[in-house]
Amino acid sequence: MLQFSYGDEQITFERLPRSEGIQRVLIKIHPDCRVEVAAPAQADDNEVLAAVKKRGRWIYQQLRDFRQQSAYVTPRQYISGESHYYLGKQYLLKVLEDPNATPQVKLLRGKLEVTLHQKSTAKVEQLLGDWYKVRAKEVFAKRLDAMLEQALWVAERPPLRIFTMHTQWGSCSPQGRLTLNPHLVKAPRECIDYVILHELCHLAEHNHSERFYRLLSQVMPSWEEVKARLDARAGYYVLA
């Protein structure tokens, strides 16, 4: 871990390797305020620090924005009247108690209705979580098929897994399996498409090299703007 001071703040970051021949330093700020810096292996730590310090103001502002965002995101209580997200839209949660009804979740007239035998925060959370996973499986499969039409370098449909991750929207294994976070189904369709395309690009380029970003930019020229929108709302989608 390396660190530097900006104003009254001590900023710590993790240094990661970049592909050989790539000279540019790549800085990534995560919504949980982790800072990662990918730098050429031949650059010493002082050179990397100097490059990162030049972006100090931007890093400081990004960290401040993410902290302010997390301050406004309150933990879910899973009670009627809360806002929950699906495909980028907000829905009010309505919890209904009915001893004779089958426990279920319905998206109905702008509301997420959860029916259960007896009101229980844990049970509402479980039912909603299961509903999101089912929807995620359906939505992601359709969007993967749509994105494969653009990903001409992919010879056959890769296997897709839905798995909850704390710091990633998606990943691509060395064997070519895509994994997507079910919380991503709360984001707008364009954000889902970006994450899928990002992972499909890894089937051609297995790291974040210049060639990787050139490929991503070819199939989604607006990816940086879309990524910024997704990052800005990450706390709401994960906690809401």
Secondary structure, DSSP 8 states (H G I E B T S, - for coil): -EEEEETTEEEEEEEEE--TT----EEEE-TTS-EEEEE-TTS-HHHHHHHHHHTHHHHHHHHHHHHHHHHH-------TT-EEEETTEEEEEEEEE-TTS--EEEEETTEEEEEESS--HHHHHHHHHHHHHHHHHHHHHHHHHHHHTT-TT--S---EEE---SS-SEEE-TT--EEE-GGGGGS-HHHHHHHHHHHHHTTT-SS--HHHHHHHHHH-TTHHHHHHHHHHTHHHHHH-
